[in-house]
Amino acid sequence: MSSSSIPQCTTLVFDIGDVLFYLSLANSTSIPPRTLKTILSSPTWQLYECGGLSEDDCYRLVGEEWSFPTSEVRQAFQDVRDSLQADHAFLEFIRELQAESGGQLRIFAMSNISAPDYTVLRTKPADWGIFQRVFTSAAAGMRKPNLAFYKHVLDEIRADPTTVVFVDDKPENVLAAQSFGIHGVVFDDPTRVRQVLRYLVCDPAARARDLLPAHAGQLESATDTGIEVGANLAQLSRSVTG
């Protein structure tokens, strides 16, 4: 692949839940985790995430729809909030990518989340300073995968879609981003996602130019059994420059 065909992206947009933060649906009430998962994808909850319902009204309606006391619904989601914790290792990786770009890499977040839940989320220990801005469905009045939400974010960050990478754990949200020409990455395996992000935002040629001189004189091949094979050609001199 020629260097001109390698994508160079300058903007990363991350989903928050199940990407940058982990949560558990296990709770101290009689509401099963699978029911909470169904509630989180219900029209009532989606309206709540877009600011169309207050927290009290959302819990009341959810209780009525699933036949649970409002107090139990509230406690269940309080337990979910309590379980929230940042993936500090992945956030540190993002910080490293930004440093490698010389500070040129812009970082944003885009989340389907209610205003009350976002308020709680921001109290959680995390490297919040890495984000230039966090876009929430509650503030925008729309949620992923609504295409209008993506257009809103693109307009606000003033980015060419082809220079943007969007990372989300839900394939339907990634597909919506790709319809704008954005590079979409499904967050399914952290190791794979790290490799993909490094490929999309780092300059491979520049990394090679840095790597070769740094390992000059040590460029030996090795078999899969660990036996080193001496180079037939002269080793790269440490004096070689780009």
C-alpha positions as CSV (number, residue, x, y, z in Angstrom):
1,M,0.0,0.0,0.0
2,S,1.4,3.4,-0.9
3,S,1.7,6.1,1.7
4,S,-0.7,8.2,-0.2
5,S,-3.4,5.6,0.3
6,I,-3.0,5.4,4.0
7,P,-5.8,7.3,5.8
8,Q,-4.7,10.1,8.1
9,C,-7.4,11.0,10.6
10,T,-7.1,14.0,12.9
11,T,-10.3,13.7,14.9
12,L,-11.5,10.9,17.1
13,V,-15.1,10.7,18.4
14,F,-15.9,8.1,21.0
15,D,-19.0,6.7,22.5
16,I,-18.9,6.6,26.3
17,G,-20.8,3.7,27.6
18,D,-19.2,0.3,27.1
19,V,-16.3,2.0,25.3
20,L,-14.7,4.5,27.7
21,F,-16.7,3.5,30.7
22,Y,-17.9,0.1,31.9
23,L,-21.1,-0.5,33.9
24,S,-22.9,-3.4,35.4
25,L,-26.7,-4.1,35.1
26,A,-26.5,-6.3,38.2
27,N,-28.5,-4.6,41.0
28,S,-29.9,-5.0,44.5
29,T,-33.6,-5.1,43.3
30,S,-35.8,-7.8,41.9
31,I,-35.4,-6.3,38.4
32,P,-33.3,-8.8,36.3
33,P,-30.4,-7.3,34.3
34,R,-31.9,-8.5,31.1
35,T,-35.0,-6.5,31.9
36,L,-32.9,-3.4,32.5
37,K,-31.2,-3.9,29.2
38,T,-34.6,-4.0,27.5
39,I,-35.7,-0.9,29.4
40,L,-32.5,0.9,28.2
41,S,-33.6,0.4,24.5
42,S,-37.3,1.2,25.1
43,P,-39.0,4.3,23.5
44,T,-39.6,5.6,27.1
45,W,-35.9,5.6,27.9
46,Q,-34.9,7.0,24.5
47,L,-37.3,9.9,25.1
48,Y,-35.6,10.4,28.5
49,E,-32.2,10.4,26.9
50,C,-33.3,13.2,24.5
51,G,-34.6,15.4,27.3
52,G,-38.3,14.6,26.6
53,L,-38.9,13.3,30.1
54,S,-37.8,14.2,33.6
55,E,-36.0,11.6,35.7
56,D,-39.1,11.1,38.0
57,D,-41.5,10.7,35.0
58,C,-39.2,8.3,33.3
59,Y,-38.9,6.0,36.3
60,R,-42.6,6.2,36.9
61,L,-43.5,5.3,33.3
62,V,-40.9,2.5,33.3
63,G,-42.4,1.1,36.5
64,E,-45.9,1.2,35.0
65,E,-44.8,-0.4,31.7
66,W,-42.9,-3.3,33.4
67,S,-45.0,-3.6,36.6
68,F,-42.3,-2.5,39.1
69,P,-42.6,0.0,41.9
70,T,-41.1,3.4,41.0
71,S,-38.8,3.2,44.0
72,E,-37.4,-0.1,42.8
73,V,-36.7,1.2,39.3
74,R,-35.0,4.2,40.8
75,Q,-32.8,2.0,43.0
76,A,-31.9,-0.3,40.2
77,F,-30.6,2.5,38.1
78,Q,-28.9,4.0,41.1
79,D,-27.0,0.7,41.4
80,V,-26.1,1.0,37.7
81,R,-24.8,4.5,38.2
82,D,-22.7,3.4,41.2
83,S,-21.1,0.6,39.0
84,L,-19.8,3.1,36.4
85,Q,-16.0,3.2,36.1
86,A,-13.6,4.5,33.5
87,D,-11.3,2.4,31.5
88,H,-8.2,4.3,32.6
89,A,-5.9,2.2,30.4
90,F,-7.8,2.9,27.2
91,L,-8.1,6.6,28.1
92,E,-4.3,6.6,28.6
93,F,-3.8,5.0,25.2
94,I,-5.9,7.8,23.7
95,R,-3.7,10.4,25.5
96,E,-0.6,8.7,24.1
97,L,-2.0,8.9,20.5
98,Q,-2.6,12.6,21.0
99,A,0.9,13.1,22.3
100,E,2.3,11.2,19.3
101,S,0.4,13.5,17.0
102,G,2.2,16.5,18.6
103,G,-1.1,17.6,20.1
104,Q,-2.8,17.8,16.7
105,L,-5.3,15.0,17.3
106,R,-8.6,16.3,18.5
107,I,-10.7,14.1,20.8
108,F,-14.5,14.3,21.3
109,A,-17.2,12.1,22.9
110,M,-20.7,11.5,21.7
111,S,-23.2,9.7,23.9
112,N,-26.8,8.7,24.2
113,I,-27.3,9.8,27.8
114,S,-29.8,11.7,29.9
115,A,-28.9,14.9,31.6
116,P,-29.2,13.4,35.2
117,D,-27.0,10.4,34.2
118,Y,-24.5,12.7,32.5
119,T,-24.2,14.8,35.7
120,V,-23.5,11.7,37.7
121,L,-21.0,10.4,35.0
122,R,-18.9,13.6,35.3
123,T,-18.3,12.9,39.0
124,K,-16.5,9.7,38.1
125,P,-12.7,9.8,38.2
126,A,-11.5,10.0,34.6
127,D,-9.2,12.0,32.3
128,W,-12.0,14.3,31.2
129,G,-9.5,16.9,30.1
130,I,-8.7,14.9,27.0
131,F,-12.0,15.8,25.4
132,Q,-12.4,19.1,23.6
133,R,-16.1,18.6,24.0
134,V,-18.7,16.0,25.0
135,F,-21.9,15.8,22.9
136,T,-24.9,14.3,24.7
137,S,-28.3,13.3,23.4
138,A,-29.9,15.2,26.2
139,A,-28.3,18.5,25.1
140,A,-28.8,17.9,21.4
141,G,-32.4,16.6,21.7
142,M,-31.6,13.7,19.5
143,R,-29.7,10.4,19.8
144,K,-27.7,7.9,17.8
145,P,-28.3,6.5,15.3
146,N,-30.3,9.5,14.2
147,L,-28.3,11.0,11.3
148,A,-29.2,14.5,12.4
149,F,-27.1,13.9,15.6
150,Y,-24.0,13.1,13.5
151,K,-24.5,16.1,11.3
152,H,-24.9,18.3,14.4
153,V,-21.6,17.0,15.7
154,L,-19.8,17.4,12.4
155,D,-21.1,20.9,12.0
156,E,-20.0,21.8,15.6
157,I,-16.5,20.4,15.3
158,R,-16.1,21.7,11.7
159,A,-14.4,18.5,10.5
160,D,-14.2,16.9,7.1
161,P,-15.9,13.5,7.7
162,T,-13.0,11.6,5.9
163,T,-10.6,12.8,8.7
164,V,-12.9,11.6,11.5
165,V,-12.9,8.3,13.3
166,F,-16.0,7.3,15.2
167,V,-15.8,4.4,17.8
168,D,-19.0,2.8,19.3
169,D,-19.9,-0.6,20.6
170,K,-23.2,-0.7,18.6
171,P,-22.8,-1.6,14.9
172,E,-25.9,0.4,14.0
173,N,-24.4,3.5,15.4
174,V,-21.1,2.9,13.5
175,L,-23.0,2.2,10.3
176,A,-24.8,5.6,10.6
177,A,-21.5,7.4,11.0
178,Q,-20.1,5.6,7.9
179,S,-23.0,7.0,5.8
180,F,-21.3,10.4,6.2
181,G,-17.9,9.1,5.1
182,I,-16.6,8.9,8.6
183,H,-14.2,6.0,9.5
184,G,-16.4,3.8,11.7
185,V,-14.9,1.4,14.2
186,V,-17.0,-1.1,16.2
187,F,-15.6,-1.4,19.8
188,D,-15.6,-5.2,20.1
189,D,-12.1,-6.0,21.1
190,P,-9.9,-3.4,22.9
191,T,-6.6,-4.8,21.4
192,R,-8.0,-4.8,17.8
193,V,-9.5,-1.3,18.3
194,R,-6.1,0.0,19.5
195,Q,-4.4,-1.3,16.4
196,V,-7.0,0.2,14.1
197,L,-6.8,3.6,15.7
198,R,-3.1,3.6,15.6
199,Y,-3.2,2.8,11.9
200,L,-5.8,5.5,11.2
201,V,-4.2,8.4,13.1
202,C,-0.4,7.7,13.0
203,D,1.9,8.1,10.0
204,P,3.4,4.6,9.4
205,A,6.3,6.1,7.3
206,A,7.3,8.4,10.1
207,R,7.2,5.6,12.7
208,A,9.4,3.5,10.4
209,R,11.9,6.3,10.0
210,D,12.1,6.6,13.8
211,L,12.2,2.8,14.4
212,L,15.0,1.8,12.0
213,P,17.7,4.2,13.2
214,A,16.8,3.4,16.8
215,H,17.4,-0.3,16.2
216,A,20.4,0.1,13.9
217,G,22.8,-2.8,14.3
218,Q,20.1,-5.0,15.8
219,L,18.1,-5.8,12.7
220,E,18.4,-9.6,12.9
221,S,15.7,-12.0,11.7
222,A,14.4,-14.8,13.9
223,T,12.7,-18.1,13.3
224,D,9.5,-19.0,15.0
225,T,11.6,-21.1,17.4
226,G,13.6,-18.1,18.5
227,I,16.8,-18.8,16.6
228,E,18.3,-15.6,15.3
229,V,19.5,-15.5,11.6
230,G,22.3,-13.1,10.9
231,A,21.7,-10.5,8.2
232,N,23.4,-11.2,4.8
233,L,23.4,-7.5,4.1
234,A,25.1,-4.8,6.0
235,Q,23.2,-3.5,9.0
236,L,21.7,-0.1,8.9
237,S,24.1,2.5,10.2
238,R,23.1,4.7,13.1
239,S,24.1,7.7,11.1
240,V,21.3,7.1,8.6
241,T,18.7,9.8,8.7
242,G,15.3,10.2,7.1
